[in-house]
Amino acid sequence: MADRPFQLRSYITYWLDAVDEHSLHSPFFYDFYTRLVKPKRAGRMASIELLRKKLLKDRRIISEEDYGSRKSGRQRSVSEIARTTLTPGKFSENYHRIISDIKGKTILELGTSLGINTLYLAAAKETVVTTFEGSGAIADIASITFEFGAARNIKLIRGNIDTTLPAQLHAIRRIDFALIDANHRHEATVRYFEMLLPRIRETSVVVIDDIHSSKEMQRAWLFAPDHRLVYASADLFRCGILFFDPSLNKQHVILQV
């Protein structure tokens, strides 16, 4: 669960430190920011956003099994889940642009939610998205979302990611893009990140979501850029983005969004 007072304090710090293209001295991050982060609504997909609107109006009550929450098994409406857990369209656009730019083919998403962001990840050409969801009831709705989105390149893995992720990684040789948005606790986030690393290459990109939602998640985020295999990182407040190309030589930026 998000720690609202902590989020507010973190946002003030972020707002004071964040920069735009006018303060970026790194050619890599100037290009990354101006082409892939800053553009507004360039990749927004009307058909996917229509599905989001339908979910935001869905009053069905489901039992939400969430391995990353201490309130697992609580009853919630689909509309509330959509309002509080779906990735904002702006960030889904960013992920889609990044995948297209790196020509990513093998995509992993840890935490499917209701499937809207997954459709963005799957929209780039020749991608295969493997998405993991711990809650059976939420996975059921996500599978319907994929049907309405006419997505044929999504593999939905149900069950506790602690069990399902290691099993799936045996069949994956490399990961081009990964989004970690599942168990929002420090230990679990770090563990998932380290499990992905053997499949990461120099051109890969890993995104960690909700990096300032709690002290635990911020601690997990601060761990990742210091890892010996991470050579650059970008803090967008909502998420953190990690790069693995040694030529980037340990750069870190905080970007306005």
Order of alpha helices (4+ residues) and beta strands (2+ residues): alpha-alpha-alpha-beta-beta-alpha-alpha-beta-alpha-beta-alpha-beta-alpha-beta-alpha-beta-alpha-beta-beta-beta
